[in-house]
Amino acid sequence: MTPVLSPNTQAILLLTAPLIAGRGTASSDLLSPGEYKRLARHLREIQRQPADLLSPDATEILRACQPVIDESRLQKLLGRGFLLSQVIERWQARAIWVVSRADAEYPRRLKTRLREDAPAVLYGCGDMALLETGGLAVVGSRHVDDALIDYTMAVGRLAARAGRTLVSGGAKGIDQAAMRGALEGGGKVCGVLADSLEKTTMNREHRNLLLDGQLVLISPYDPSAGFNVGNAMQRNKLIYALADTSLVVSSDLNKGGTWAGAVEQLDKLKFVPVFIRSTGESSAGLDGLRKKGALPWPNPQDVDSFEDVFNVAMPTPTASPQVGFALFSNEEPTSADAKPTAPVPPDTAPAPQAASEPSAPVDVVSDAQPPAEALEEPPPVTPEAVAPIDEAKKSPQPESTPAEALFAAVRAAIQQLLSAPMKDAEVAAALDVSNAQAKAWLQRLVDEGVLEKQKKPAGYIVKQKRLFE
């Protein structure tokens, strides 16, 4: 069943979504995730919610939001009602549903684990209930040999026999092999796509599986959006957040989305145990993940031994209000996707709602202001959040100004991102900032000699040190 778009979701779509209809292009004035979080927090502070921006007294509310987001910019975005109606009609014709964090139907695993960094809007097709079933996340490289494809498909088939949902990213290579193995074995699959949701859902091979409830495909990006490196890296945390445990079949070392997602999971998020393939030809990437704490996959051959994998103790999460690359927006761990309620400790989110409140569209993740003790947690702007371990251990400079500390975090984040060439727009998407801000940071790092801008392939990349330089 496709959820009806709530007024809150409609408002959030108008503010943040490209609303790409056919071959149309996205508005350049869209609120970035960081800007939307600031607006949501402000709305909460004035006892409002996104839907109120479409109400008869919206003019007064928009004026009250001027200190956060320019009033004329909000008016322009909210005036896209006709375009929204067009894309909604298009999505409904393709059985694509949309939910926002303000909706009760939004996946609770994403709310409770990602908290304020759960995507404001989620697009999908298929049975939403599969998103609450957990299961095994399987990730790996796009370019692999036939032996690894066969290995991965066997893992997917075993997950199906065990009745465990298979969660993956839908990319070619390991992701698709795992999903195909599970589906061919009659299992259930969650695919978290970084692009082309609409095209994928219309694929004849997938259509019956989606309609029959065996497959659900979701994406935090517009259903018509094309591939973007930054988006692909950002969606990795969603794969882990939906699962109970995970297996990395293959990975490059110190580069690529598989490596970045696994390291983020091992070093920071710690939602689920991370296993790595332990048979066949090893690789520098898997060895690197093992050194960071990944566990050898025990190679279960039957359902009972496969179930044992799910009994491995969960890593102890580190207390941190922020996750991912959204480091530079100076947000507190608060949000306001739904109408404000009485303050509750943020750690109570995983508890089920009381029976008397089944339909309240409350963002259970960070709906209330954090208690005083929560404000003493480490601030979100920290180099350790994305810097390599060895770098994170370096002692901070005691005399650095706040601006210097901030740019040190920026420098570390961009250096990790640019192990492979990326364009400024891709960097902006990965860091959750505007294109102009990303360009300014990139140019400063070029001037410092940290990065270089290359022509083929076009993009920025970490400058390689040359002998005798």
ROVOVEX-875623 format. One line per 8 residues: number of its first residue (from 1); their letters; for each residue x, y, z of C-alpha. Coordinates in Angstrom, 1 decimal. Example, Ala and Ser with C-alpha at 12.3 -4.5 7.8 and 13.67 -1.06 7.14 Angstrom:
1) as) 12.3,-4.5,7.8  13.7,-1.1,7.1 .
This chain:
1) mtpvlspn) 0.0,0.0,0.0  1.4,3.4,-1.0  1.2,5.9,1.9  -0.7,9.1,1.2  1.6,12.1,1.2  1.2,13.9,4.5  1.2,17.8,4.6  4.5,17.7,6.4 .
9) tqailllt) 6.0,15.5,3.7  4.6,17.7,0.9  6.3,20.7,2.6  9.6,18.9,3.0  9.6,17.8,-0.6  9.0,21.4,-1.8  11.9,22.6,0.3  14.5,19.9,-0.4 .
17) apliagrg) 13.5,17.7,-3.4  14.6,18.3,-7.0  11.1,17.2,-8.2  12.5,16.0,-11.5  9.6,15.4,-13.9  10.7,13.7,-17.1  13.8,15.5,-18.4  13.4,18.5,-16.1 .
25) tassdlls) 16.3,19.9,-14.1  16.5,20.5,-10.3  16.2,24.0,-8.8  19.5,25.4,-7.7  17.8,27.0,-4.6  17.0,23.7,-2.9  17.8,23.5,0.8  20.7,21.3,1.5 .
33) pgeykrla) 20.3,18.7,4.3  22.2,21.0,6.6  20.0,24.0,5.8  16.9,21.9,6.2  18.0,20.7,9.7  18.6,24.3,10.7  15.2,25.3,9.5  13.5,22.3,11.2 .
41) rhlreiqr) 15.2,23.2,14.5  14.0,26.8,14.2  10.5,25.7,13.4  10.5,23.5,16.5  11.7,26.4,18.6  8.8,28.6,17.5  6.4,25.7,18.0  5.7,25.1,14.3 .
49) qpadllsp) 6.2,22.2,11.8  6.9,22.1,8.1  3.3,21.8,7.1  2.6,25.2,8.7  4.6,26.8,5.9  1.7,25.9,3.6  -1.0,27.1,6.0  -3.1,30.4,5.7 .
57) dateilra) -0.8,32.2,8.2  2.4,31.0,6.4  3.5,34.6,5.6  4.0,35.3,9.3  5.9,32.0,9.8  8.1,32.6,6.8  9.0,36.0,8.2  9.9,34.4,11.5 .
65) cqpvides) 12.2,32.0,9.6  14.1,34.9,7.9  17.1,34.7,10.4  17.7,31.1,9.3  16.7,30.9,5.6  15.9,33.9,3.3  12.2,34.4,3.2  12.1,34.9,-0.6 .
73) rlqkllgr) 14.0,31.7,-1.1  11.5,29.8,1.0  8.6,31.4,-0.9  10.1,30.4,-4.3  10.6,26.8,-3.2  7.1,26.5,-1.6  5.6,27.9,-4.8  6.4,24.8,-6.7 .
81) gfllsqvi) 3.1,23.2,-5.9  2.1,22.5,-9.6  5.5,20.8,-10.2  5.0,18.7,-7.0  1.6,17.6,-8.2  3.1,16.5,-11.5  5.8,14.4,-10.0  3.4,12.9,-7.4 .
89) erwqarai) 1.2,11.7,-10.3  4.3,10.3,-12.0  5.5,8.5,-8.9  2.0,7.1,-8.1  1.7,5.7,-11.7  4.9,3.8,-11.0  3.9,2.7,-7.5  6.7,4.8,-5.9 .
97) wvvsrada) 5.9,5.9,-2.4  7.4,8.8,-0.4  7.7,9.2,3.4  9.4,11.8,5.5  10.9,11.7,9.0  7.7,13.4,10.1  5.6,10.3,9.1  4.9,7.4,11.4 .
105) eyprrlkt) 5.6,5.0,8.5  9.2,6.2,8.2  11.6,3.2,9.0  12.2,3.2,12.7  15.6,1.6,12.2  16.8,4.6,10.3  15.3,7.0,12.9  16.7,5.4,15.9 .
113) rlredapa) 20.2,4.7,14.5  20.8,7.7,12.3  18.8,10.1,14.4  19.1,13.6,13.0  21.0,12.4,10.0  18.3,10.1,8.8  17.3,11.3,5.3  14.5,13.9,5.6 .
121) vlygcgdm) 12.7,12.2,2.7  12.8,8.5,1.6  11.5,7.3,-1.8  10.7,3.6,-2.4  8.8,0.9,-4.2  7.7,-2.4,-2.7  6.7,-3.6,0.8  7.8,-1.0,3.4 .
129) alletggl) 7.5,-3.7,6.1  10.7,-5.3,4.8  12.7,-2.3,6.0  11.9,-3.3,9.6  13.1,-6.9,9.3  16.9,-6.4,9.7  19.0,-9.1,8.1  22.4,-9.4,6.6 .
137) avvgsrhv) 24.0,-6.4,4.7  26.3,-7.6,1.9  28.6,-5.0,0.3  31.6,-5.0,-2.0  33.3,-3.7,-5.1  31.7,-3.2,-8.5  34.5,-4.8,-10.5  35.1,-8.4,-9.4 .
145) ddalidyt) 35.7,-11.8,-11.0  33.3,-14.6,-11.6  34.5,-16.6,-8.5  33.5,-13.7,-6.2  30.2,-13.4,-7.9  29.5,-17.1,-7.3  30.6,-16.8,-3.7  28.4,-13.8,-3.1 .
153) mavgrlaa) 25.3,-15.4,-4.7  25.8,-18.5,-2.5  25.7,-16.2,0.6  22.5,-14.6,-0.7  20.9,-18.1,-1.2  21.9,-19.1,2.3  20.3,-16.0,3.7  17.1,-16.9,1.8 .
161) ragrtlvs) 17.1,-20.4,3.2  17.5,-19.0,6.7  14.6,-16.6,6.3  16.9,-13.6,6.8  16.4,-10.4,4.7  19.4,-9.5,2.5  20.3,-5.8,2.5  22.5,-4.3,-0.2 .
169) ggakgidq) 23.1,-1.3,-2.4  22.0,-2.5,-5.8  25.2,-1.6,-7.6  26.7,-3.9,-10.2  29.2,-6.5,-8.9  28.9,-7.7,-5.4  25.7,-5.9,-4.5  23.7,-7.3,-7.4 .
177) aamrgale) 25.1,-10.8,-7.0  24.0,-10.9,-3.3  20.6,-9.6,-4.1  20.1,-12.0,-7.1  21.2,-15.0,-5.0  18.7,-14.2,-2.3  15.9,-13.5,-4.7  16.5,-16.7,-6.7 .
185) gggkvcgv) 16.4,-18.6,-3.4  13.0,-17.2,-2.6  14.3,-14.8,0.0  13.4,-11.2,0.9  15.7,-8.3,-0.2  16.1,-4.6,0.6  18.0,-2.6,-2.0  19.2,0.9,-1.0 .
193) ladslekt) 19.9,2.7,-4.3  22.1,5.8,-4.8  20.5,6.6,-8.2  17.9,5.7,-10.8  15.2,4.4,-8.5  12.4,5.0,-11.0  14.3,3.2,-13.9  15.1,0.3,-11.6 .
201) tmnrehrn) 11.5,-0.2,-10.4  10.3,-0.2,-14.0  12.7,-3.0,-14.9  10.6,-6.1,-15.9  12.9,-8.4,-13.9  12.1,-6.5,-10.7  8.5,-5.5,-11.2  6.8,-8.8,-10.1 .
209) llldgqlv) 9.3,-9.1,-7.2  8.3,-5.6,-6.0  4.6,-6.2,-6.4  4.8,-9.7,-4.7  6.5,-8.3,-1.6  9.8,-10.1,-2.1  11.8,-7.0,-2.9  11.8,-3.4,-1.7 .
217) lispydps) 13.9,-0.7,-3.2  14.5,2.7,-1.5  16.6,5.8,-2.1  17.1,9.1,-0.3  17.5,10.7,-3.7  15.0,11.7,-6.3  13.7,8.7,-8.3  15.0,10.2,-11.5 .
225) agfnvgna) 18.4,11.2,-10.1  21.5,9.9,-12.0  24.7,8.5,-10.5  26.7,10.8,-8.2  29.8,9.6,-6.3  28.9,11.7,-3.2  25.4,10.2,-3.1  26.7,6.7,-3.5 .
233) mqrnkliy) 29.1,7.2,-0.5  26.4,8.8,1.6  23.9,6.0,1.2  26.3,3.4,2.6  25.3,4.2,6.2  21.6,3.4,5.3  22.6,-0.1,4.3  24.3,-0.8,7.6 .
241) aladtslv) 21.5,0.9,9.6  18.8,-1.4,8.2  20.8,-4.6,8.9  21.6,-6.8,12.0  25.0,-7.8,10.8  27.2,-7.2,7.7  29.7,-8.9,5.3  32.2,-7.1,3.2 .
249) vssdlnkg) 33.1,-9.4,0.3  35.7,-7.2,-1.4  37.1,-3.7,-1.0  39.9,-1.4,-2.2  42.3,-0.1,0.4  41.8,3.5,1.5  39.5,4.4,-1.3  36.0,3.8,-2.7 .
257) gtwagave) 32.6,3.7,-1.3  32.8,0.1,0.2  36.0,1.0,2.1  34.6,4.4,3.3  31.3,2.8,4.5  33.0,-0.1,6.3  35.5,2.2,8.0  32.8,4.6,9.1 .
265) qldklkfv) 30.9,1.6,10.5  34.0,0.2,12.3  35.4,3.5,13.6  32.3,5.6,14.3  28.8,4.3,13.8  29.2,0.8,15.1  25.6,-0.2,14.4  26.4,-3.8,13.5 .
273) pvfirstg) 29.3,-6.3,13.5  31.4,-6.1,10.3  32.6,-9.4,8.9  35.0,-9.7,6.0  35.4,-12.6,3.5  37.9,-15.1,4.9  38.3,-17.6,2.1  39.7,-17.4,-1.4 .
281) essagldg) 42.2,-14.7,-2.5  42.6,-12.0,0.1  43.1,-8.3,-0.7  44.8,-5.3,0.8  41.4,-3.7,1.4  40.1,-6.7,3.5  43.4,-6.9,5.4  43.0,-3.2,6.2 .
289) lrkkgalp) 39.5,-3.7,7.5  40.7,-6.6,9.6  43.3,-4.4,11.2  40.5,-1.9,12.1  38.5,-4.6,13.9  36.5,-6.4,11.2  35.8,-10.1,12.0  36.6,-13.1,9.7 .
297) wpnpqdvd) 33.4,-14.5,8.1  32.9,-18.0,9.6  31.7,-19.4,6.3  28.5,-20.9,7.5  27.3,-23.8,5.3  23.8,-24.4,6.8  21.0,-22.5,8.4  22.0,-23.2,12.0 .
305) sfedvfnv) 25.6,-22.0,11.5  24.3,-19.0,9.5  22.1,-18.0,12.4  25.1,-18.1,14.7  26.5,-15.1,12.8  23.5,-13.0,14.1  24.4,-13.9,17.7  27.8,-12.2,17.6 .
313) amptptas) 27.9,-9.4,20.2  27.2,-6.0,18.9  30.0,-3.5,19.2  29.6,-0.9,21.9  28.5,2.3,20.2  30.4,5.5,20.9  28.4,8.4,22.2  28.1,10.8,19.3 .
321) pqvgfalf) 25.3,13.1,18.2  26.4,13.3,14.6  27.1,10.7,12.0  28.4,10.8,8.4  29.9,13.7,6.6  27.5,16.4,7.7  30.1,17.9,10.0  30.1,21.5,9.1 .
329) sneeptsa) 26.6,22.8,9.7  27.1,23.4,13.4  23.8,21.6,14.3  22.9,20.4,17.7  21.4,16.9,17.7  17.8,18.2,17.3  15.2,18.3,14.6  11.7,19.3,14.0 .
337) dakptapv) 10.1,17.3,11.2  7.0,16.9,13.3  5.1,18.9,15.8  7.1,19.5,19.0  6.3,17.4,22.0  7.4,17.3,25.6  11.2,16.8,26.0  12.3,13.2,26.3 .
345) ppdtapap) 15.9,11.8,26.6  17.1,11.0,23.1  18.2,7.5,24.1  14.6,6.5,24.7  13.9,6.5,20.9  14.1,2.7,20.3  11.3,2.0,22.8  7.9,1.3,21.1 .
353) qaasepsa) 5.3,4.0,21.3  2.5,3.7,23.8  -0.7,2.2,22.5  -2.5,5.5,23.0  -0.2,7.2,20.5  -0.2,4.9,17.4  -0.5,7.5,14.7  1.3,10.6,16.0 .
361) pvdvvsda) 3.6,11.7,13.2  6.5,12.4,15.6  10.1,12.3,14.7  11.1,9.9,17.5  14.8,10.4,16.7  15.5,13.9,18.0  12.1,15.5,18.4  12.9,17.1,21.7 .
369) qppaeale) 15.8,19.2,23.0  18.5,17.0,24.5  18.8,17.0,28.2  21.6,19.1,29.8  24.0,16.1,30.1  23.6,15.3,26.4  25.0,18.7,25.5  28.3,17.7,27.1 .
377) epppvtpe) 28.9,15.1,24.3  31.7,15.8,21.9  30.8,18.5,19.4  30.0,17.4,15.9  32.9,19.2,14.3  35.8,16.8,14.9  38.6,15.7,12.6  38.2,12.2,14.1 .
385) avapidea) 34.8,11.8,12.5  36.3,11.2,9.1  40.0,11.3,9.5  42.1,8.1,9.4  42.9,6.6,12.8  46.5,7.5,12.8  45.6,11.1,12.0  43.0,11.2,14.7 .
393) kkspqpes) 45.5,10.3,17.4  47.6,13.3,16.7  47.4,15.8,19.6  45.3,18.9,18.8  47.0,22.3,18.6  46.1,24.1,21.8  46.4,27.6,20.3  44.3,27.0,17.2 .
401) tpaealfa) 41.3,29.3,16.6  37.8,27.9,16.0  38.1,28.8,12.3  41.4,26.9,12.1  40.0,23.9,14.0  37.0,23.9,11.6  39.2,23.9,8.5  41.4,21.2,9.9 .
409) avraaiqq) 38.3,19.0,10.0  37.4,20.1,6.5  40.9,19.3,5.2  40.8,15.8,6.8  37.4,15.1,5.4  38.2,16.2,1.9  41.5,14.4,1.8  39.7,11.2,2.7 .
417) llsapmkd) 37.1,11.8,0.0  39.5,12.6,-2.8  41.5,9.4,-3.0  39.8,9.3,-6.4  38.9,12.3,-8.5  35.6,14.1,-7.7  34.0,17.2,-9.1  33.1,20.1,-6.8 .
425) aevaaald) 29.4,19.3,-7.0  30.1,15.7,-5.8  32.2,17.0,-2.9  29.4,19.4,-2.0  26.9,16.5,-1.9  29.2,14.3,0.1  29.9,17.1,2.7  26.4,18.3,2.8 .
433) vsnaqaka) 27.3,21.9,1.9  26.5,24.3,-1.0  28.5,24.2,-4.2  29.9,27.6,-3.5  31.2,26.5,-0.1  32.8,23.4,-1.5  34.5,25.3,-4.3  36.0,27.8,-1.8 .
441) wlqrlvde) 37.4,24.9,0.3  38.7,23.1,-2.7  40.4,26.2,-4.0  42.0,26.9,-0.7  43.4,23.3,-0.5  44.7,23.7,-4.1  46.5,26.9,-3.0  47.9,25.0,0.0 .
449) gvlekqkk) 49.3,22.3,-2.3  47.1,19.6,-0.7  45.0,19.0,-3.8  45.4,19.4,-7.5  42.8,19.9,-10.2  43.1,17.5,-13.1  41.5,17.5,-16.5  41.3,13.7,-17.3 .
457) pagyivkq) 39.3,12.5,-15.6  38.0,16.0,-14.6  38.0,16.7,-10.9  40.0,17.4,-7.8  42.3,14.8,-6.2  44.8,14.6,-3.4  48.2,15.8,-4.7  50.7,13.0,-4.9 .
465) krlfe) 54.1,13.7,-3.4  56.8,13.4,-6.0  60.4,12.3,-5.4  62.7,15.2,-4.7  59.8,17.6,-4.5 .
